[in-house]
Amino acid sequence: MDEKHKNVLRRNRTNLVRDLNPSELYDGLLEKGVFTQDMIDEIKRSGTRRDQARQLVRDLATRGSQAFPLFLECLKETGQQSLAELLENGAPGVQPQPTAVVRPVVRPLPVSPPTDVNEEKKDDAPYDPKQTRNITPTPSPEMEYMRPNQQGRIRRDSVQNYKMDASPCGHCLIINNVEFDPKSYLSNRRGSNIDCDKLEQRFKALNFIVEVKLNLTQKQIKHALHTLSKKDHSQYDCCVVIMLSHGTEVSHSRFPGAVYGVDGQCISVQNITNYLNGQHCPSLQSKPKLFFIQACGGDEKDTGFEVSSDEAEPSPGGADDQTDAIPMSSSSDSLSMSDEVDAKASLPTPSDILVSYSTFPGYVSWRDPQSGSWYVETLDRILEENAAVHDLATMLTMVNNDVSQNSAKGLYKQMPGFPTLTVTTCEKETVHRLSCEMGVISVQTVLYGRADTVTCTEGYSPGGVQNTQCSLEGAVDVVKGWCDGKRICEINSAAFASDPCTDTFKYLQTTYTCLPKTHLIICEHSLANLQCGEEQVISVFSANYGRHDTTTCSHKRPYSQLQNTGCSLPTSNVAESCNGKNSCTIKAGNLVFGDPCRGTYKYLEVAYDCEYVATSQMEPV
């Protein structure tokens, strides 16, 4: 849908939710191809008339360029002429009351198991005060370009939203590593200051206290995080950490990757997040902690595979695009000379925490020295346009889609990792609820038991929380069976057949992502058929070849071929071959994608959506 039509829907959202009769529109929207039957069914399941109207407007904004005029036709055909005229005239609808600031909306992502960071405390090293500058936000945004489209509108309609009423919202720490010690063999990151300035102004406009630190060593990064964790966050509602640096791939239990200091020593993302967990920063318990990582997840360059000559060429990137990893050995010396990366070769391989990566683990992240990184440039724009309308998970999905359309040198692609959300429900609570505003649930990890002594302790005796080795085997398969592919899923402890530790107060903790509505899984050696409706084309959001659990594609397979659930190879091959087509067939196999784990029976997981093709009469005049 055109941005101008999305803006019309946003401005009139209150009127539409209040007055729209969705049930009268379903047949027409289905007949005209605006929605599929599955999408209509999901909207119907969203609840009351107002809930259905709200969901319909959200989904409508994700459809193709013809969706808006076809929606107007349906309104007129069903006697809802006044709403049609309101939208046609681009009227502002109900004007919101002005407020001093527009605050972001974040969804719950609760508790990561803590790891010991005590040994890191001894590394708290002083650093030059000149490396730091503090920016305290003024009562209202100062720069015109910083203002979201609906100033004063704050999205409040999700039952899972956090309270975001504090002013300021909270602290935002930006660590920007640009100039690296020559002994580190890491190149300087030209263009990173552009990213830093954009994010500094963006989070200032979102009413955060912004602190920027430049060119920190590993020890100084730890010191900055330790200092942030010791602040009193009780009067604030949120905390943000942004890392702009080179990165690499490291082993992990939950959050992959590591970030380099300017001395060439790295700190893992897992440890970065642990500084702000409930154990080490009590004043941030039950509050969202957001981490944005602009750095490579490794040194692989995502090239896709060759397409036939009649297929569209990739969109050209800038002539001087760089990445955040050390250049790989390549037959093309000219590419290695001009394309820099934010990762360096490595050995083989939460409470209320969200980590957003600029790229998938193992792959480089691209940066233009003149305009900054693809990821930050897109993140800044999406936050500006949507912070008052959409929740954070939805906006990061938008970032993912936009960044994946870029290419460097016409050869290399970048796909940001889908944001990971975590929900924790204490044993005494009845419902464990997962939800995706856009797309469907894809469960990643599940813990039913106890892994620490700080999560879900209120009202319990100390003796009931000491067993931190309590975990029900197979819990992930149970939750995946209940929730994968759904927009909303509710589950409780009764779904589990056994109690892993009878004398321990347990909790259920699920980490998941929200994938586009069409989500295919194709077993190895089988064919994947991606198909869209008439006048629609494929838009691939992500594709991954490997294995994440023991149950998918397991029929008549020995356990030895299923036990490696850490096998993963993100790939742009599917997008390169299928984007822009009405239908596409891909074979899931090692010849196409390579073999990320020998001896394991793998599957291809593809998330995509269907978009309308703009016709000549629909082009803006």
N, C-alpha and C positions, 0 to 999 in steps of 0.2 A: 504494500500500500504506500502511496506517495506520502511524504512527510507532512504536506499541507493538510491532507485528509486525516492523518493521525492527530494532528493538532486540533482539528475541528472536533473529533471525537473526545479528545481530552478536555477541551473547553466546555463541552456540553455533557460531560459524563454524569453530573448530578441529575440533570433533566432526564437523561436516558434511563438511569437506574430507577428514578422515581416514576416515570410515566410509560416506559416501554412495556409492551405485552409480547414477550418472547414466543409464547406458544402459538400465536398467530403467524409467526414468521418462519417457523421451522420448515414447513413444506416448500415454501418459495425459495428459501436459502439452499435447501437440498437440491431442488430442481434446477436452480441456476448454477449449481456447482461451487457456491461460496464455501459451504461446509460439506464434509462427508457425513455419512450416517453415524459413524463412531463419534465424531465431534459433536453432533447434535445430541447423541445419547449422553455424552459426558456433561454437556451443558445442562441437560435435564436433571442429571443427578446432583447438580451443585446445590440444590435446596429450594428455597422459596422463590416466588416470582422475582423479587429484587435480586436475590443471589444469581438466578439464571440470567437476568438482564445484565448484571455486572460481569458475569463470565462471558456472555455473548459479546459484549463490547470489547473486552480484553482480547478474545480470540479473533474478532473481526480485524483488529489492528495488525494481526500477524499474517493476514491473507494477502493475495496479490493485488495488482494495480486496479483490477476490475471490481474488487470486493466492495468498495465504497459506493459507486453508482448502482451496483446491483442491490445493495442494501437499501438504498433510497427507493428503488423500484418496489421492493418488497414492502416497505413502509406504506407507500401510496396504495398498493394493491390490497392491503389489509386495513385500510381506513385510518392509518396513523399519520395523516397528512401534516398535522401540526409539527410533529417531530421531523418529518422529511423537510419541511420548509425551514425549520430552525437550522438543520444541518446544511441545507443548500445555500442559505444566506451566510453561513459561517458565523452566525451570531454567537456572542460570548456565553450565552446561557446564564446560569446563576453565578454572580460574581462572588468569589470567596473574600472573606474578610482579610485585609492585609495583615501580615505578621512581620516581625523584624527579620526573620531568617527562614530559609527553607531547609529543613533537616532531612537527612537520609532516612530511609526505612530499611531495617535489617530484619532478617528472619532468624529463628533460633537455630543454633548449631551446637548443643552443649557438650561435654567434658572430655578432654583428651587425657589418657592416663599419664601421670607425671613421671618424669625420669629425673634422676639425681643431677642437679646442677650445682651442688655444693662445691665441687672441685673447680667450677668455673668462677666462683666468687673470688677466689684468690687471684684471678687474673684481672680483677677490676683495676684498670690502669688509668691514671689521669691523662688528660689530653688537653691540647691547646684550646683555650676558650674562644679563640678566633675561628675555630672550626664550627662553632655553633651560633645559630641565630634563632631567636624566639619571635613568633608572630602571634599576637593575641588578636582574635577577630574583633572587628568593629561591630556595632549593633546590627548593621545590615550590609549586604554585599555592596562593594564599592565599584566594581567594574561591570559594565553592561553585559559583556559576553559571559559573565559568570552566572547570570540569572537564569534559572530554569524556566521552561515555557509557561508553567503555571505557578507564578510566584505566590507563596502562601499556602498552596495546596499540599497537604501531607497525606500520603496514602495510609489509611487506618483500617482497612476492611478485612485484613487477615487475622484470624484468631491467634496465629502464631507470632504476630509482630511483637517486638520488644518495645518497652516504653522508651520514647526518645523525646522527652520533654525538657531535659536539663539545658541550661544555657550558661556556658558553652556545652556542646554535646560531650566533649571529652578531649583527651590528648591525641595528637597525631604526630608520630615520630617518623621522619624521613631520613634515611641514611643513603647518601649519594656518593658512591665511589667512582671517581673519574680517572685520577692519575695514579698509576700503579708503580711500585718499586721495580726498576729494571731487573732485579734479581728474581722477581716472581715469574718472569717470562709471560706476564699477562699484558696485553696491549691497553693503552689508554682508551677510555670509552667516550669518544667524541659524540656529542649530541645528548649526553645524559643530563647536562645542565638544563636543556630545554624541557626534558621530562620532569625534572625536579621543580622547575618554576611552574609548570602547568599544574602539577599535583599540589604544590604549596598553595597556589591561589584557589584551586578547586576546593580543598578541604577547609581553607579559611572561609570561603563563601558558604560552606556547609556548617559553619559555626563550630569549628574545632580549634583548639589551641595548637598551632603548628610549630614544631621544632625541627630544624634542618641541621644535619651534621654531615660534614664533607670530608671525604678521604680518610676513613677510619681503618685501622688495623683490626685484626681479629680480636685482640684483647680489648680494644676500644669499643668495638661493636658490643662485646659482652658487657662492658662497663655501662654503655648507654642503655642497654636493655635492662640491666640490673637496676640502674637509677630509675628508669621508667616504672619498673615493678614495685619500687619502694615508695612511689608517690601515693598520696591519698586520693583514690578515685571515687570515693563514696558519694560525692556530690555530682558525679557525671554518669552518663548512661552508656558510654561506648569508649573503645580505645582502638586506634589504628596504627599499624606499623607498616611502613613501605620500604622495601629494600631494592636499591638500584645498583647493580654490581655485576661482575662476572659470576658464573655459577658452575656447578658440576653435579654429577650423579653420585649418590652415596647410598649405602644400605640404610634401611629405615623400618620402623614398625608401623607408622601411620602416614607421616608427611614426608614425601621423598625430596631429595635434592639438598644442596648446600650452597652457601653464598660466601664469596671470597672477600677477605679484607685486602687492603692495598699492599699488605706485606706478602700476599700469596698464600696465607693460611686461611682455611675455611671454617665456618660454623654451620652445622646442619640446620635445616629448617625445623626439624623436630625439636632441637634445643632452643631455637629462637622462640617457638610458640610456648615452650615450657616456662619461660620466664614470666609469662602472664597467666598461667593456669591458676586454678583455685588454691593450690597449696602454696605457691610462691607469691601470689598477689591477691590476698583475701578480699580487698576492696573492689575487685573486678568479678567476684563470684556472681554467677547468674546474669552477667552482662556480656554483650557481644564483643569479641576481640577479633579484629579483622586484619589479615596479613596479605599484602600485595607484593608478589615477588617478580620483579622484572630482571630476570637473569636466565641463562640457559639451564635446562635440565640435564644437559650432556653435550656431546660433540657431534651428534648425528644431524645431517642436513636432510630434510624431508623433501625429496625430489619428485615423488610419484613415479609413474611409468609412462612410456611413450604412448601418444595418442595418434590416431590416424590423421592424415593431412586435412581431412575435411572437418575436423573438430576444431573448436575455438582455441586460439592460443591463450596462454595464461596472461593475466593482466600484467603489464611490465612494471617492475619495481624501479626504484631510483638507481641511477648509474653508480652510486657510491654506497649502496646499502651495506651495512655491517651487521654482524651478529655478536652475541655475547659469549663466544667460545674461541679458543685458540684455533687458527685455521688448520683443517685436516690436510693430510697429504692428498694431493689431487693431481690428476694428469693435466689439469688446467692451471698453470702457474699464474696466469693473469687473474683468475678468480681468487686464488689464495692471497695474492698481493693486495687486492682491493676489498675483499670481504672479510671483515673481522668478526670474531665470535665471542660470546660471553661464557664459554665453558672450556674446561681443560680435561684432557684424557684422564680417566680414573680406572681403578682396578675393577674387575667384574663385580660384577655385582653379587577427652579435651572438653575442656568445658566451654561451651558457647564459642567455639573457635571456627572461623572460616579462613581457609588459605586459598588465594587465587593466584595461579601461576600464569606467566606470559606464554608458556609452551608446555607440552607434555614432557614427562621425565625422559631423559635420554636425547632430547632434541635441542637444537639451537634456537635462540630468540633473536629476531632481526631488529636492527636499529639504523635509522637514517641519520647521518651526522648533521644534516640541515634541519630536519623537522622532528627528530627524536624517534623513539621506538614505536613500532606499529601498535603494540599493546597499550602503552600509556596514552598515545594520541587518541586511540579509539575509546579507552576507558574514560578519559577526560570528557570527550564529546557525549558519550552515553550518559554519564552522571549529570552533565549539564542539562541534557534534554529530558531526562526521565526520573531524576531523584524525587520529584514531588508526586510521581504517578505510579511507578513500579517498585517492587521490592528488590533487594540486592541480588538475589539469585537470578531473577528474571533479567536484570540489567547485565549481569555477567554472561548470561547466555547470549544476549545481544552482542556483547563484545566478542565472544567466541565466533559468532557467525560473521561479523564484519572483518575481523582480523584474518580469518581463513580465506577471504577473497583476495588478499594481497599476495604478491610473489616478488621475489628478489631476483634480478637478472633474468626474469622470465623463466627461472628454473626452480627456485626453492620456495617452498610454502611454509606457513606457520599456522599451527592450530593450538590456541590456548587450551589448557586443561579445563574441563568442566569444573565449576566450583564444587567443593565437597562440603556437605552440610552434615551436622551431627545432632541427633536428638537423644536426650537421656530422660528416662522415666523411672522414678523410684518405685520400689516394689509395692508400697502402699497405695500408689496411684493406680487408677483403673485402666486408663487408655494410653497407649503409645501411638502417637499420631505422626505420620509422615505426609507431606503434601508438596505438590509442585504447582505453582501458578501457571507456568508454561511448560508443556511437555509432560513426561511421565517419569515415575520413580525407577531408579536403578540402584539397588542395594549393593554396597561395597563390602562393609564389614559389620559384624554384629557381636556384641558381648552381652550375654545374660549371665550375671554373676557379680563379681566385684574385683576390680583391679587396683584400687587405691583406698585410702582411709579418709578422703575428704568429700567424695561424691555421695549424695543422698545420706547424710548423717544426722540431719535434724530430727530430734525425737527418739533416736536410737541409742542404746547403751554402747559404751566403747567396745565391749566384748563382741558385739555383733558386727563390727566393721573391721576387725583385725585380719581376717582371712582375705588377703589380696591375691590369692592364686586360684580363685573360684571362677570357673568358666564352663558353660555347657557346650560340649562338642556338638557341632551340627546346627547351632542356633542360626547361623547365617542362611542355611538352606531353608529353614522354617520361614524366616522373615522374607526371603526372596520369593518363596512360593506364595506368600500372602500378598506381597506388595509390588513386585516388579511389574512394570507396564501399566500401573494405575496412577491416576492423578492424586487421589487421596486414599490413604490406607490407615486403618486403625486396628491395633492388635494388643493383646494383653498377655500376661504370664501364663494364662490357661492354655495358650497355644503350644506350650512346651510340655513334652511328655514326662519330663523328670526334673527333679530339683538337684542342681549340682552341688549345693552345700546347704543343708537344712538349718544349721544354726547361724547362718550368716544373712544379714540384711542385704538383699541384692538390688540391682537395677538393670534395666534393659537399655543398651546404648547402641544406636544404629548410625552408621555413616553411609550417606547416599548422595547421588547426584540426580539432577533433573535432565533427562534427555528429550529430544524432540519426539513428537507423538508417534512417528513411525520408527519402530525399533526392531530390526531384524537380527536374528542369530542364525548363522549358516554353518553347519558342521563341516569339518575338513573333507575335501574331495567333492563337496556338493556345490551346486550353483546358486548364487544369490540373484534374485530377480527384483529389482527396484522398479516400481511402477507408480505413475501418477495419472490423475484424471485428464479429461479432455482439456486442451489449452493450458495445461500445467507442465512444469518442468521440475526436475529433481534438484534439490539443494542439500548436499551432504553436510552434516554438522560434525560428525566424527566417525572414525572407523578404527577398530582395534582387532588385531589378529593374535590369538594366544589362548589363555585359560585363566579364569578368575575363581572358579568353584569346581566342586567335584560332581555336580549333578547335571549340568548342561552338557548335551551331546555325550551322554555316558552309556547309552544303550548297548549292552553286550560288550562293553569295553573293560579290560582288566584294570584293577585299581592302580597298577603301576603306570598306566597311561593317563591317569586322572589326578594323581596326587600333587603334581606341581601346579599350584594355583597362583603362583607369582609370575607366571609367564605372560609377558605383555609386549606387543609391538604396535604402537600407534602408527598409522599410515595415512598418507594422502592419496594413495593409489585409487581408491574408490571415487573420491571427489574429482580427481583429474580425469577419470574415465567417464563419470556419470553426470556431473553437474551440467545443467542446461538441457538435458535430454528428457524426453517424456518417459522412456523406459530404458533399462540398462541391465545387462547380465554380467556378473563377475563370478569367477570360480574361486572358492576358498581353498587355497593350497600353497605349499611351500614354493612352488615355481613362480607364483605371482608375488608373494609377500616375503619370501625368505623363511627361514626356520628359527624362531626365537628360542625354542626349547626342544632339543632332540629327544625323541622317545615319548613325548607328550602328545596326546590326541587333542588337537586344537579346534577352535571355531572362530569365525569372523563375526564381529558384532558391529552393526552399522546403524547409525541414527541419522535420519534425514527427514525433510519436510518437502511438501509440494507447493510451488509458487506459480501464480498465474503469469503468463507471458503477456506483456503489454502489446496491444494491437494499435494500428495506426490511428484509429479514431479516438483512442484513449490517451494519446500523447498530449501533453500540455501545449496550449497554443502560445 
